[in-house]
């Protein structure tokens, strides 16, 4: 089958000369959208677990998590990347980030770092600390979700699209990689809004993108809206078409790091099709083949396809 887009596995082979594995770690980080600095409600789609394991608050430090989770990848000879996934890992004083980076760099066999965070939780001092990390791969996962400020307000995101652009440019200028998170099917949005976000990141120094279908997860404000009949998730066919066209419009050098969201066990409320992650990926692959779509083939598109 023809390779239709720029994959993360290909990117890792270029960087490390071998396969690589992201090891999800929990640093016990907080979020200004949950601790009261911005809000206590969090983003509309997020629940109190923040897409993380919760291991830090169960008494497992970073080294203990690393030792536990890296064994399979070590056995396969893969490069190991420490991935701080949950919540906003650059939130708080720069001294906290400095200490956190010191712990991560000291992990045995670590080859790279990836930190999930918000664009409004970065500044020049923190960016400089990240840029000084002596590893060949340092990436920031920055949540954009939507390019429409009205949507960002609706989902209680707490920042605007301009904040993302500012953070992306600042971190890229410091030599860091930036991965944007984009969500399809947010309340009030169409596929055209999703494609507008793709056009937005095409014009920024973004190196990667993660596409997410909007999930209704237990404990989120979106779950309450869904239960009240105020939100209906798009169907699988709609999402598959959205991602296929997004890839067609995406700048060819941007790495497609994820095609769909991955709900944690037991948290998915809707849509039911999202539980079949492999099936969704296969449907996207089929859509790319059927449409003879290659990444960037319609980069200059300004209207939805017929």
C-alpha distance (Angstrom), angle and dihedral (degrees) to the residues before:
residue distance angle dihedral
X1 . . .
X2 3.81 . .
X3 3.81 116.0 .
X4 3.78 102.1 -117.1
X5 3.80 102.0 -176.5
X6 3.79 144.0 21.6
X7 3.81 106.3 -87.2
X8 3.78 131.4 -155.5
X9 3.81 92.1 -125.1
X10 3.80 89.5 57.4
X11 3.80 90.8 48.9
X12 3.80 92.0 50.7
X13 3.80 91.7 50.7
X14 3.80 89.3 53.1
X15 3.80 91.6 50.6
X16 3.81 102.1 38.3
X17 3.79 103.3 19.4
X18 3.82 89.8 -125.2
X19 3.77 142.2 50.3
X20 3.79 116.9 -61.9
X21 3.79 134.2 -157.7
X22 3.79 129.0 -151.8
X23 3.80 110.1 -138.3
X24 3.84 109.9 -152.7
X25 3.80 110.8 -134.1
X26 3.79 131.6 -178.8
X27 3.81 115.5 -141.6
X28 3.80 95.9 179.4
X29 3.78 90.5 -110.8
X30 3.79 123.5 171.1
X31 3.79 133.4 -143.8
X32 3.81 128.8 -131.8
X33 3.78 87.7 -139.9
X34 3.81 91.2 62.8
X35 3.80 106.9 30.3
X36 3.80 95.5 60.0
X37 3.80 99.5 -100.2
X38 3.81 88.6 110.0
X39 3.79 103.2 -4.9
X40 3.78 142.8 -28.0
X41 3.79 95.2 -138.9
X42 3.80 98.1 70.7
X43 3.78 123.9 -149.7
X44 3.79 113.5 -34.6
X45 3.82 92.9 -111.6
X46 3.82 98.1 42.7
X47 3.78 129.9 89.3
X48 3.78 131.0 -158.5
X49 3.83 94.3 -86.0
X50 3.80 92.5 64.5
X51 3.82 92.1 -144.9
X52 3.77 90.1 -66.9
X53 3.79 140.0 121.7
X54 3.80 97.4 -116.7
X55 3.81 89.2 -138.7
X56 3.80 94.7 134.0
X57 3.80 92.7 61.7
X58 3.80 89.2 45.4
X59 3.80 88.9 64.0
X60 3.80 101.2 -94.4
X61 3.81 113.3 129.2
X62 3.78 122.8 -155.2
X63 3.81 93.9 -92.8
X64 3.81 92.8 49.5
X65 3.81 91.1 49.1
X66 3.80 90.7 47.4
X67 3.79 94.2 50.2
X68 3.79 90.6 48.8
X69 3.79 98.5 46.3
X70 3.80 105.2 37.1
X71 3.81 100.5 62.5
X72 3.84 97.8 92.2
X73 3.83 93.5 47.6
X74 3.81 91.3 45.8
X75 3.78 89.1 53.5
X76 3.80 89.8 54.6
X77 3.80 92.4 48.2
X78 3.79 93.8 -118.2
X79 3.79 125.8 157.7
X80 3.80 109.6 -105.2
X81 3.81 122.3 -131.1
X82 3.79 120.4 -171.3
X83 3.81 106.8 -136.1
X84 3.79 119.3 -165.7
X85 3.78 97.8 -162.8
X86 3.79 111.9 164.5
X87 3.80 126.1 78.3
X88 3.83 124.3 -24.8
X89 3.78 109.7 -36.5
X90 3.81 97.6 -173.6
X91 3.80 92.7 49.9
X92 3.79 116.4 118.5
X93 3.79 132.0 30.2
X94 3.79 120.9 -17.9
X95 3.81 88.7 -117.9
X96 3.81 89.9 65.6
X97 3.80 91.5 51.8
X98 3.80 90.5 47.2
X99 3.80 91.1 54.5
X100 3.79 91.8 45.1
X101 3.80 92.2 51.7
X102 3.79 89.9 49.5
X103 3.81 90.2 56.1
X104 3.78 92.6 47.2
X105 3.79 95.9 48.6
X106 3.82 89.4 51.6
X107 3.82 93.5 56.5
X108 3.83 108.8 116.3
X109 3.78 112.8 -102.7
X110 3.79 96.3 1.0
X111 3.82 111.7 158.9
X112 3.79 102.1 175.6
X113 3.80 147.1 0.2
X114 3.78 134.1 -129.5
X115 3.80 120.6 -175.6
X116 3.78 125.4 -170.0
X117 3.80 113.1 -144.9
X118 3.80 147.2 135.9
X119 3.81 124.3 -91.2
X120 3.79 90.5 -123.2
X121 3.82 91.6 57.3
X122 3.81 95.3 69.2
X123 3.78 132.8 85.0
X124 3.81 137.4 163.7
X125 3.82 94.1 -85.5
X126 3.79 94.4 50.9
X127 3.78 92.1 43.6
X128 3.81 90.0 53.1
X129 3.81 90.7 51.8
X130 3.79 90.8 52.1
X131 3.80 92.7 45.8
X132 3.82 90.3 54.0
X133 3.83 93.3 59.5
X134 3.83 106.0 120.7
X135 3.81 96.7 -136.4
X136 3.83 130.2 105.2
X137 3.81 94.2 -124.0
X138 3.81 125.9 46.2
X139 3.79 117.1 157.9
X140 3.79 134.8 174.2
X141 3.80 118.9 -148.1
X142 3.81 102.9 -148.1
X143 3.77 121.1 -169.9
X144 3.79 112.7 -134.1
X145 3.83 98.1 150.0
X146 3.83 94.6 170.5
X147 3.79 136.7 15.5
X148 3.81 91.4 -148.0
X149 3.79 110.7 95.7
X150 3.80 90.2 -156.8
X151 3.80 88.9 58.6
X152 3.80 92.3 46.5
X153 3.80 88.2 54.2
X154 3.81 91.4 45.9
X155 3.81 92.6 53.6
X156 3.82 91.9 44.2
X157 3.78 92.6 -118.6
X158 3.80 94.8 155.7
X159 3.80 98.5 -140.8
X160 3.79 137.6 60.9
X161 3.81 132.3 -123.2
X162 3.80 90.9 -99.2
X163 3.82 89.4 63.5
X164 3.79 89.4 57.8
X165 3.81 92.4 49.2
X166 3.81 91.2 49.9
X167 3.81 92.5 49.3
X168 3.80 93.6 45.3
X169 3.79 92.7 51.9
X170 3.80 94.0 44.9
X171 3.78 95.9 49.6
X172 3.81 93.4 43.0
X173 3.80 90.7 52.0
X174 3.81 87.3 55.5
X175 3.81 90.4 55.0
X176 3.80 98.2 -103.2
X177 3.79 126.8 135.2
X178 3.79 118.3 -118.3
X179 3.81 125.5 -154.6
X180 3.81 117.1 -167.6
X181 3.81 123.1 -148.7
X182 3.82 114.7 -143.9
X183 3.80 125.6 -176.0
X184 3.79 127.5 -154.1
X185 3.79 121.1 -156.6
X186 3.79 99.5 29.8
X187 3.81 114.6 161.9
X188 3.79 110.9 -76.5
X189 3.80 94.9 9.7
X190 3.79 133.0 114.6
X191 3.79 131.1 -158.0
X192 3.80 87.3 -95.6
X193 3.82 89.1 62.2
X194 3.80 89.3 51.3
X195 3.81 90.9 51.6
X196 3.81 89.9 48.8
X197 3.80 87.6 60.1
X198 3.81 89.2 53.5
X199 3.81 90.2 53.2
X200 3.81 88.7 48.6
X201 3.81 94.8 55.9
X202 3.82 91.2 42.6
X203 3.80 86.7 69.3
X204 3.80 94.1 50.3
X205 3.84 132.1 73.2
X206 3.81 91.1 -101.3
X207 3.81 116.4 149.6
X208 3.82 100.5 -172.8
X209 3.79 142.8 20.6
X210 3.79 134.9 -157.4
X211 3.80 116.7 -157.6
X212 3.79 116.4 -152.5
X213 3.77 132.1 -172.6
X214 3.80 108.7 -140.9
X215 3.79 109.4 -101.5
X216 3.78 126.6 -158.3
X217 3.79 101.7 -141.0
X218 3.79 129.4 -175.6
X219 3.78 114.0 -94.1
X220 3.79 95.8 23.6
X221 3.78 127.3 118.0
X222 3.78 87.3 -122.0
X223 3.81 88.9 61.5
X224 3.81 88.7 58.0
X225 3.81 90.8 48.8
X226 3.80 90.5 48.4
X227 3.80 92.5 49.5
X228 3.80 89.7 52.0
X229 3.80 91.4 52.3
X230 3.79 93.7 -110.1
X231 3.80 97.1 120.4
X232 3.79 133.7 39.6
X233 3.83 116.8 -172.2
X234 3.81 116.2 -131.5
X235 3.79 117.9 -102.3
X236 3.77 122.3 -103.1
X237 3.80 93.6 -104.3
X238 3.80 90.7 54.7
X239 3.80 91.8 51.0
X240 3.81 94.0 46.0
X241 3.82 90.6 51.5
X242 3.82 90.4 47.8
X243 3.80 93.8 53.8
X244 3.81 94.9 42.9
X245 3.80 90.4 54.0
X246 3.81 91.1 43.1
X247 3.80 89.6 57.1
X248 3.80 89.7 48.8
X249 3.81 89.4 55.0
X250 3.83 97.4 40.1
X251 3.81 120.9 108.6
X252 3.82 105.1 -101.3
X253 3.82 97.4 -125.1
X254 3.83 94.7 55.2
X255 3.81 112.0 103.1
X256 3.80 115.0 -126.2
X257 3.79 99.6 -139.3
X258 3.80 99.2 173.4
X259 3.80 136.1 15.0
X260 3.80 101.1 -168.9
X261 3.77 143.0 7.7
X262 3.79 123.0 -89.9
X263 3.81 114.5 -143.7
X264 3.78 118.0 -150.0
X265 3.82 115.9 -114.4
X266 3.79 111.3 -77.4
X267 3.82 98.0 4.6
X268 3.82 102.0 91.9
X269 3.80 114.9 106.1
X270 3.82 98.3 164.2
X271 2.95 155.3 43.9
X272 3.80 97.3 27.9
X273 3.81 92.4 -154.9
X274 3.80 90.4 65.3
X275 3.82 89.7 73.0
X276 3.81 89.0 69.5
X277 3.79 96.3 71.0
X278 3.78 94.2 163.4
X279 3.79 92.4 49.0
X280 3.80 91.2 52.7
X281 3.80 91.7 50.5
X282 3.80 90.8 49.3
X283 3.80 90.6 49.9
X284 3.81 90.6 52.0
X285 3.81 90.7 49.1
X286 3.81 89.7 50.7
X287 3.81 91.6 49.5
X288 3.80 90.8 52.0
X289 3.80 90.8 50.6
X290 3.80 94.9 45.3
X291 3.79 92.0 48.6
X292 3.82 93.5 40.8
X293 3.81 86.9 -126.8
X294 3.78 121.7 172.5
X295 3.77 123.8 -179.2
X296 3.78 110.1 -83.6
X297 3.80 96.3 8.8
X298 3.80 89.7 127.3
X299 3.78 99.0 26.8
X300 3.81 92.9 138.3
X301 3.80 94.9 49.3
X302 3.78 112.8 134.5
X303 3.80 99.5 176.1
X304 3.80 133.3 50.5
X305 3.81 113.4 -92.4
X306 3.82 117.6 -98.8
